[in-house]
């Protein structure tokens, strides 16, 4: 079958790498793709949010399955667009409709959903400009630190952790005043959790689901989790502190109530659900949903899945996921993200990349790259994810870190300590 993957990052590179391995995949298209995805299929330079352009490509290339990588097209309703178009309605889309994608598209909606279905999450309240004074008064009696979240999509930058009441009040006013644009017109004030973070993922057909390998990502730019937040500097899977007993609690207290809650609310959800969790003591609490896979977690999770990914996607489309048995590798995956100079601030583009062919025990999942004149150049903040799959976590971390060092471009940076806190 002909398959289209929408997106351009490391997550989409990992999808393309895995989908290309399927005997069911005849032709693969990636839109827009990046400097590395051309090795797995044909890149097509269109914006995933330009639904008419996506439609034209789907009809021209006789696409039979569409996999949506990033959240924005889902929140904007690409699945609905397909269902409402007679020429596209029978083409399966892996990713929820708009009514399900709102789990990520609105943090206030997701918190109300969690409360409605008894899913354990930190306490919170939401405020707009209309009740700003109530929000400021609420902060006066709030414990420290304080978490402020822009309600809508803010490209991963809409979450602030404030260390004082004064800072929180200032940031609340800035957010409601347009700091994050329309995404911050409503702000969720949330209790801060003392715990350790991890991500759990499921693939669901709306009735049934399979739990994918868990992962832990590292968001801070600096060694030992210091400095500014990023989109993710690396990840590991499995997660040593998430043992079978803990993951059973996650399934019973969070995953099952979420799937049943969607059905109770008459939301027909098909695709991935990302559960952003904290382990507090021995218990899981959820701090966010995403309506897609995470990045860079995908680059650690996908290599551990031994199933044919296209078979899983077809089972989702046909609502037959209950007949699929997920096969997970016992090996450990580690991903180290190489980023551009200046990231996560103003970063440099257009730097020639060398040494990709020198990596020995890893796979290079391109993220912010582009091919020009046969050369690979940087084209984003997060440039290449280096993933190694090995028998032990230490070997995987060692291999990924060593191979990241074998790649070069001007201004290149990566964290050399990803995952070593867990060994």
Secondary structure, 3 states (H helix, E strand, C coil): CEEEEEECCHHHHHHHHHHCCCCCCCEEEEEECCCCHHHCCEECCCCCCCHHHHHHHHHHCCCCEEEECCHHHHHCCHHHHHHCCCCCCCCEEECCCHHHHHHHHCHHHHHHHHHHCCCCCCCEEEEEHHHHHHHHHHHHCCCCCEEEEECCCCCCCCEEEECCHHHHHHHHHHHHHHHCHHHHCEEEEEECCCCEEEEEEEEECCCCEEECCCEEECCEEECCCEEEECCCCEEEECCCCCCHHHHHHHHHHHHHHHHHHHHHCCCCCCEEEEEEEEEECCEEEEEEEECCCCCCHHHHHHHHECCCHHHHHHHHHCCCHHHCCCCECCCEEEEEEEECCCCCCCCCCCCECECHHHCCCCEEEECCEEEECCEEEECCCEEEEEEEEECCHHHHHHHHHHHHCCCECCCCECCCCCCHHHC
